[in-house]
Amino acid sequence: MLKFSSNLTAYIKLMRLDKPIGIYLLLWPSLTSLFIAGAGAPAVKNILIFVLGVIVTRSAGCVINDYADLKFDKHVERTRDRPITSGKISKKNALILFVILLLIALVLVMQTNKLTVLLSIPAAILMSVYPLVKRFSNMPQFVLGLAFSMAVPMAFAAETNNLVPELAYLVMATIFWAVVYDTIYAMVDIKDDLKIGVKSTAILFGSKARAWIGLFQALMFVCLALLGVSFGLSMAYYLGLAVAIILATYHQTLIRSNDRSLLFKAFLHNHWLGFAIFSGTFLSFYIRY
């Protein structure tokens, strides 16, 4: 029993189920798209599919990321005790788990429609190649943004069996947001990454990272404002947007000193920014003013 409990804990850590921040960061854009598509009342079936789908795909992403980064993680203080790196889970078992998670995701998406299934193909490809991009490009954060942004058209398509051009604003906002929070995340490990040759936007932006993050935050909010106009969302949406802007400003204050603990706090706190935007979207369909 003790050994089983230990193994279970290792698998939970491998999938990062003990650290749900990645689930939240993927979930809020997904639900925002779903609720816009359903005019505030999407099908319960689709809500369940995308909540479960986000958990499963994010878990699969963590597994394949740790598998691909095994040699790098051994040299990074924050990651050297991860289950594969520490030997608690073998590479073979990690791959088996990855395949199982992908099959579960496939079963979930098959409950939607043909358009959503087709959109899931590039989403799966992007998720799988993301861990490799950091080896040859300083912009893996953009690839992560593309991977996460695929949930937006998928959710919309699942609800409406259609896509509209105006949805591009939420897709772009999701990409910009991912670049923001994942650059902050990369800033935590920048010293280790420089030593072992891992690339990131944190390294690319260097001493101008805070300014670049501010630029992408601004672009994100421009896209979100245009999203609200395009879909005729009420003032409640813009109140949520205002809260998100205040939170983004707070994040700028946290990353000012390059203190690792404050950088990580800013990264984690992005969850509330996404929640504010989703909450505004949800309320806009019930508070019309």
Secondary structure, DSSP 8 states (H G I E B T S, - for coil): -HHHHHHHHHHHHHTTTT-THHHHHHHHHHHHHHHHHTTT---HHHHHHHHHHHHHHHHHHHHHHHHHTHHHHTT-TTTTTSTTTTTSS-HHHHHHHHHHHHHHHHHHHTTS-HHHHHHHHHHHHHHHHHHHHTTT-S-HHHHHHHHHHTHHHHHHHHHHS---GGGHHHHHHHHHHHHHHHHHHHHHTHHHHHHHT---HHHHHGGGHHHHHHHHHHHHHHHHHHHHHHTT--HHHHHHHHHHHHHHHHHHHHTTT--HHHHHHHHHHHHHHHHHHHHHHHHHTTS--
